[in-house]
Amino acid sequence: MRFAALGALFALLQTTHAHDWALRSKRPSPPAGWKPVRHPRRVLLKQNVRIHFALKQGRFDQLERHLLQTSSPNNPLYGQHLSFAQVNELLRPSDEAIAAFESHLHSHGVNKIEYWPAKDWASVSMTIGQAELIFNARFSVFARDGETIVRTLEYSLPRNLDVHVEATSATSFFRPRKLTRASRGPSGPLRDIPKAQSYGLRAAVKKRDLSCPDLSGVNFTCYRHWYETIDYKVQHPGASAVAIAGFLGGTPQYKDATEFVQWMRPDAQNKGDVQFPVVLYGGAKNRQGFQDFTPAELSSEQNLEANGDSQHILNTILPLNMTYYSAWGSMPAIDFTPDASNPINGNENWEPFLQGFSALEHPEKIVSISYGDDSQTVDEAYARRICSVFAAWGARGVTVFIASMDSSLAGVGPSCEANYGAHLQTAIPTLPAECPWVTTIGASNITTGDETAIDWSGLGFSKRFPRPVWQQAAVDSYIKTHGLAPFAGLITTPAALNGRAYPDLVATGTPCEVIWNHLSRWWGATSTATPEVAAIFALINDARLAAGKPTIGFINPALYGIKTGIYDVVHGHTSSCGLTGLPAAVGWDPISGLGAPRFNGLLEAFMAM
């Protein structure tokens, strides 16, 4: 306490003069299409804005080192995950950093600071007038296509504080606007199916029949046979659990989930409706039933993504527990740079979910996320901090599965155009798929007796995160043997050529049936593959916990070393940016990763660790 007080006093004495500012960001003009509009200054300065600060973490290098040790099966520390308190202690910024931060805000009348548990992130509400003083900036109003935003094109921090701040959002003020899946990554192929016809298919897959009945669309019984989970009996229902993260305000419908379980998993159905916790962030609402939905919401099939993710999970894990986390809003404006596929900021607002989940002392140990953004639209410092959160979760024994998205090398698609050069074509990684601390899932296709690559499944080579040691040999071997032609011209930077490569695994993205508003819908792509893989590993956690073993945690070092439980996908290639190539091959390849999971072999491998 005494040292903290001295640090605060020292920071307070560091008087900030006009020439003591460190410029953090400067843009010559607003994004294309945005025009300044007149707005009364006195009104603008009184408007509220919520700003996020990422303070430099104290000992992230130690956390990173411990995570690799506890995730490597041959290391004596394997499985010795850190506690909630231990992780927060490693992430906590220095007393000097906290003191400098609080002193600067207090000096401008901002006294309420909402910290994350480790105090490495802070969310602060203030007026635009206070923000202008804190950032030595001028905020203005801009408009495009009827939407208005408040933002600054240039901002700074005092030098004595700048050295302690890794990232900041200089404004997150957005007018509400409608979003549809058509502008987002999780969209998958949809087709109406007559309900009577679809229900008649449910008995078509017989036990051990690996050829699904209709290869244009599979059902969930087929999934359980194909991935070998159908005979597994849950041993510890209250211990292992799955979290699904959803964005854009969607929530799964209980009545649709009940109807789905009665249809596909009557063996696991208890009396009454299927219910599970729904946790809300950022103004999201748990809207059950469709009676108050607008025609536009019904037309865009609002909540279909949430229904699809949750029904996929329930199909495999019942009677294990599941929680759905729903967030609403777009990421802070200063952290967003438009590109051809995303001219307007519809990027996921990651902070509310990441903050809420990080604050849980006993979180679910499996997380499934079927969302993502073009990496080039996200500020690099902000992106790195998002990924550091996943590392912290991994250190606590949490496994995070992320969809690779559905536009091959074009990110969330459809354009391969860079946002830093006129009409420059480039491969576009997605965030958080490129994070080194997550397991990234692509999509495959079930064919008669085989599983093949799909040409639109997301893949990439990160330009921000170097290739981790656990995948170095596998990825280098593919590049040496097969090269990157004809996409070599799109993957040209040294960072990309040596960057984190994904996906790690694939599972079928062939359309399957889900229930939405009491109707059957085909739903496919990586939005089906990701929850399927997450559910498979939830069962492995169940078996390990029942045997007195810890949860699997960050699995990538183990995945790249095991010899069983992964079906090597060797047929197919990618197609993107007007080019075709990067064939699937023996071992890791860019279109199918290591291959597709097979539960029995994976269970054997992870139970031996």
C-alpha angles and dihedrals in degrees: 000000000000093000091047090052091049090050091052091049091049091051091048091054092055095094110205113225126191092261094050095079122116113211110231103175137007129176121185093216141357120274117286112290097017114119129188113249131198115261128166106259094215090056094044094050091056095052117105126242131184114221129191125211126194109203117202110271116241104225109003090141089063092048090049092050092048091048092056091048095050091045097051111088094211093053117097088229094057111141095008095127122188123249126244090258094046093053092048091050091054093047098044112116120235120278088245091057094049092046094050091047096049093043093055093048094044091051089063097045098263106131106152112084123173109208129194112238093269093043089233091117127042132186117203131185117209142145122270087247091058091045091055090056095043093049099031085234143128117231121207139179120252130184138201129171092345095311121113130200135182114223146140124235094205133030140165142188130214110272094239088057098035092070090059099047120083099180140354139181106226091197137007097174111132132161109238114263138174120258128193131196089246088076095044138073102245095069114125136180111289131194132169115243123195103247096225090052095047094048090053090063096061096093095042096095111073125199113287091006102135095182105087114222101242115026092196087067134004132207131227095257086060089054093055092049095043095049093039099239097118096092097044115111115208109241106185109029097175098049110054118056141167130225121204118199116208129180137194090054099285122150130186118251117241095208092051090048090050092051091047094051092047087053103042106019108030087147089066098040117118123197114284132019124329109253134173135169117281114196117198130209136177097013097312115152131213097230109183118192127018100247094106097041116119121238088253092053092049091046091052090045094237112209094021091119091050091048093047095049094046096044091050090053095045092050092063107027106043125161089027117097127262133191126194118212114198124192130182134203140044129282118269112287097234090058093054128085114180125234134184093275094043110034091156125048107261093139117140116269096231101174102077093054095039091049095046095046092045089056093058112105091201107028127175108275097222121058125187120195121178096181136089147155135223104272092221090062092058124078108250097231090049091048092051091052092051089054092047088060090059089050090054090051091049090053087058093053098264120141116210122201118194129188115242088216129237111270105076110226092350094082111222085349170162099152127061091196118129118230093220101061136037109269092335112161117221142153109264118210119204132230129261091011090072093055112117092218099061134070107240119211127205130186130260134182127242112225131170104306094338145073117223138184122266116225095222097049112124120258137158155157113237118236091197108042121057120231109277118237092242093065100031098100095042096049095040090052092056094047092048093049102037107015123209099272132172088018096050090103090059095047098051110129118096088234092057094043088055098031135116106287126211157235105049097186138002136210131182117299091180107132115268133180124270130171119246123171089346090303131110118245133181109236124179149142126080088326087075097037097053099054090043093058091042090054092050092055091045087064090050089053089051092055093046094049091048088054093050094255126132122253117277096249117179102011106182098095088051095045093054090052106043122097100202139053098042121098108215109231106211105164127078139037141220129266120197144133090021092303137102128208145079095114124209110255145172109298123003117354133171096249101046105016112210091338138257126323124254110195101211095054093043091049091052092048097047094043088057092056 
